[in-house]
Amino acid sequence: MQSTRKGLRAGELYKDTYERLTCADCEESLKKQNDPDEIYAVRICPECGTSWKEL
């Protein structure tokens, strides 16, 4: 699992007109899972299931 910044640079993610992170393959907005025991949050595409870390 890589970070959202690396995903943006690699072209796997992009930001839409409202600055929401969007999966480049599925064109779906990412959902956020926040585990209180972890430092980072996990952003997941609801369509394809790919996940990225967000610090």
N, C-alpha and C positions, 0 to 999 in steps of 0.2 A: 504494500500500500504506500503510495507516494503522496506528497503534500499537494494541496490545491494550487500553490504557486508553480510547482513543476508541471502540473497538469495544464495550467494556463499557458505556460511557455511552450509545451509540447504540442499544443493544439487539441488536446483531449477535452478541454473545458473552454468556455467563453462566457463573457458577461453579456446579458441581454440589455435592452434599453433602460431597464430599471435597476441595473447593476446586480442582478441575481446571477449566481453561478448556474450554468446550464451545460449539460452533457452534449458534446459535439456530435456524437453518434446518434443519439435518440432525440435530441432537441427537447429534453425534459428538464425542468428545474430540479435541482438537487434538494433532497430532504436532509435534515440535520439530526443526528443522534448525539446527545451530550451525556457521557458517562461521568458522574461526579467524582469517581475515583481516578480518572485520567486527566492529564494536563490538556490534551487536545480533544477536539470534537471530531466526529466522523461525518463526512458528507457522502450520501449514497444516492445513486440514480435509481429511482423507483422502477424504471423500465428494464434496464439491463443488469442492475445489481452491482455495478462497479463502484468502488469506494475510494475516497481520498481523505487524508488527514488535514485538519485545519487547526493551526496553532493560534 
